[in-house]
Amino acid sequence: MNEFIELSRAHTSDASLLSKIRFEAILALAFSAYGKAGAQKWAESASDGRVLKAIENHEVWVATDGEQAIGWIEIHENTVLGLYVDPKAAGSGVGVTLLLRAEDRISSTGYSTVQLDASLNAEEFYVRHGYQLLSERTPDSGLPMEKKLEAASSTVGGVDQGAPLVIG
Ligand SMILES: CC(C)(COP(=O)(O)OP(=O)(O)OC[C@H]1O[C@@H](n2cnc3c(N)ncnc32)[C@H](O)[C@@H]1OP(=O)(O)O)[C@@H](O)C(=O)NCCC(=O)NCCS
């Protein structure tokens, strides 16, 4: 993991920069799996305000190199809804640093699993970090994957609770 990566919660003022990172990450890093046209289609599929809504309605964490944003992750309940790394910073531990923060946050709210739909290009990245494929890909969707979180393997009456614990 890269010790120079700093993490913080996103502000609404970050939205346009994070949109740019999303766009560039998909074009550059999903190209190998989807081809130019497919990556372009995915990159352009986001509705106007997609990132702003994520910041307002979900939990979005931003990675910076001390100066500027180089990646971000969006989580809601126990689902990772988006993970994008600036192509210039790819392969330097940004993605895994963000993923571990998401897993910590999900674990700390009482969930025992993390869910996500992986893009084809990212399947191996998630497998390396403990995610398992749940079922085959369906048209227009990603690969449904899940990771069981050891620290949050909450048991009540000896029964594993796959759902969140209600605290307070
Ligand atoms: C997938 C993505 C987030 C990975 O980010 P990253 O910062 O490059 O990944 P890291 O540097 O943290 O990689 C951590 C490890 O995973 C490996 N890895 C990274 N991307 C990988 C990939 N696509 N396939 C296989 N392994 C990968 C790295 O080699 C590294 O291995 P190591 O620990 O043995 O050195 C990034 O490629 C990306 O933004 N892709 C485009 C958007 C996308 O597909 N997002 C996922 C949507 S579900």
The ligand as a Tripos MOL2 file, in Angstrom:
@<TRIPOS>MOLECULE
LIG
   48    50     1     0     0
SMALL
NO_CHARGES

@<TRIPOS>ATOM
      1 C1         -9.8720   -1.4720  -10.9330 C.3       1 LIG1
      2 C2         -9.1060   -0.2300  -10.4220 C.3       1 LIG1
      3 C3         -9.9700    0.5160   -9.4260 C.3       1 LIG1
      4 C4         -7.8090   -0.7150   -9.7480 C.3       1 LIG1
      5 O1         -7.1560    0.4280   -9.1950 O.3       1 LIG1
      6 P1         -5.5640    0.5200   -9.0000 P.3       1 LIG1
      7 O2         -5.2780    1.6870   -8.1440 O.co2     1 LIG1
      8 O3         -4.8900    0.4710  -10.3230 O.co2     1 LIG1
      9 O4         -5.2490   -0.8310   -8.2380 O.3       1 LIG1
     10 P2         -4.0790   -1.0380   -7.1480 P.3       1 LIG1
     11 O5         -2.8470   -0.3390   -7.6010 O.co2     1 LIG1
     12 O6         -4.5990   -0.7090   -5.8080 O.co2     1 LIG1
     13 O7         -3.8750   -2.6130   -7.2950 O.3       1 LIG1
     14 C5         -3.7770   -3.4760   -6.1940 C.3       1 LIG1
     15 C6         -3.3670   -4.8380   -6.7050 C.3       1 LIG1
     16 O8         -4.3350   -5.2930   -7.6670 O.3       1 LIG1
     17 C7         -3.7050   -5.4890   -8.9350 C.3       1 LIG1
     18 N1         -4.6190   -4.9770   -9.9570 N.ar      1 LIG1
     19 C8         -5.0070   -3.6950  -10.1520 C.ar      1 LIG1
     20 N2         -5.8750   -3.6230  -11.1670 N.ar      1 LIG1
     21 C9         -6.0040   -4.8810  -11.6480 C.ar      1 LIG1
     22 C10        -6.7650   -5.4540  -12.7000 C.ar      1 LIG1
     23 N3         -7.5760   -4.7220  -13.4930 N.pl3     1 LIG1
     24 N4         -6.6540   -6.7880  -12.8870 N.ar      1 LIG1
     25 C11        -5.8490   -7.5500  -12.1260 C.ar      1 LIG1
     26 N5         -5.1140   -7.0600  -11.0900 N.ar      1 LIG1
     27 C12        -5.1940   -5.7420  -10.8710 C.ar      1 LIG1
     28 C13        -2.4240   -4.6820   -8.8810 C.3       1 LIG1
     29 O9         -1.4520   -5.2170   -9.7550 O.3       1 LIG1
     30 C14        -2.0390   -4.8370   -7.4400 C.3       1 LIG1
     31 O10        -1.4540   -6.0920   -7.2120 O.3       1 LIG1
     32 P3         -0.2960   -6.2990   -6.1040 P.3       1 LIG1
     33 O11        -0.9300   -5.9790   -4.7720 O.co2     1 LIG1
     34 O12         0.0620   -7.7310   -6.2590 O.co2     1 LIG1
     35 O13         0.7820   -5.3310   -6.4700 O.co2     1 LIG1
     36 C15        -8.7020    0.6990  -11.6160 C.3       1 LIG1
     37 O14        -8.0630   -0.0770  -12.5800 O.3       1 LIG1
     38 C16        -9.8640    1.4410  -12.2760 C.2       1 LIG1
     39 O15       -10.2220    2.5510  -11.8760 O.2       1 LIG1
     40 N6        -10.4450    0.8470  -13.3390 N.am      1 LIG1
     41 C17       -11.4750    1.5290  -14.1500 C.3       1 LIG1
     42 C18       -12.7930    1.6420  -13.4340 C.3       1 LIG1
     43 C19       -13.2670    0.3020  -12.9330 C.2       1 LIG1
     44 O16       -13.2920   -0.6980  -13.6400 O.2       1 LIG1
     45 N7        -13.6500    0.2950  -11.6700 N.am      1 LIG1
     46 C20       -14.2160   -0.8690  -11.0270 C.3       1 LIG1
     47 C21       -15.6970   -0.7840  -11.1850 C.3       1 LIG1
     48 S1        -16.4680   -2.1530  -10.3650 S.3       1 LIG1
@<TRIPOS>BOND
     1     1     2 1
     2     2     3 1
     3     2     4 1
     4     2    36 1
     5     4     5 1
     6     5     6 1
     7     6     7 2
     8     6     8 1
     9     6     9 1
    10     9    10 1
    11    10    11 2
    12    10    12 1
    13    10    13 1
    14    13    14 1
    15    14    15 1
    16    15    16 1
    17    15    30 1
    18    16    17 1
    19    17    18 1
    20    17    28 1
    21    18    19 ar
    22    18    27 ar
    23    19    20 ar
    24    20    21 ar
    25    21    22 ar
    26    21    27 ar
    27    22    23 1
    28    22    24 ar
    29    24    25 ar
    30    25    26 ar
    31    26    27 ar
    32    28    29 1
    33    28    30 1
    34    30    31 1
    35    31    32 1
    36    32    33 2
    37    32    34 1
    38    32    35 1
    39    36    37 1
    40    36    38 1
    41    38    39 2
    42    38    40 1
    43    40    41 1
    44    41    42 1
    45    42    43 1
    46    43    44 2
    47    43    45 1
    48    45    46 1
    49    46    47 1
    50    47    48 1
@<TRIPOS>SUBSTRUCTURE
     1 LIG1         1 GROUP 0 **** ****
